[in-house]
């Protein structure tokens, strides 16, 4: 079985015009995301595996080269912050 990423209940990812960046909203507040974090989290749709997400990002940003290590490092951080879960 392949695990897919999704946002935990209560978290919402969106573009925030007032902040001019992507943010992660949750009941207790908001996390302002840098461009890289926004690009990674924009691929989280509740249907893609981590491998699919990495592949999509590498196609979107071919000039960046291999992104696996950087994406996995960020996802580890996102999991430790309880923003994401596997289903």
PEKA-V951402 format. One record per helix or strand. SS is the DSSP state (2 for helix, 1 for strand). FROM is the first residue (numbers start at 0). LEN is the number of residues. If there is no record, write none. Layout:
BEGIN
ss=SS from=FROM len=LEN
ss=SS from=FROM len=LEN
END
This chain:
BEGIN
ss=1 from=3 len=4
ss=1 from=11 len=5
ss=1 from=20 len=6
ss=1 from=28 len=4
ss=2 from=34 len=7
ss=1 from=48 len=1
ss=2 from=49 len=11
ss=2 from=61 len=3
ss=2 from=67 len=13
ss=1 from=83 len=3
END
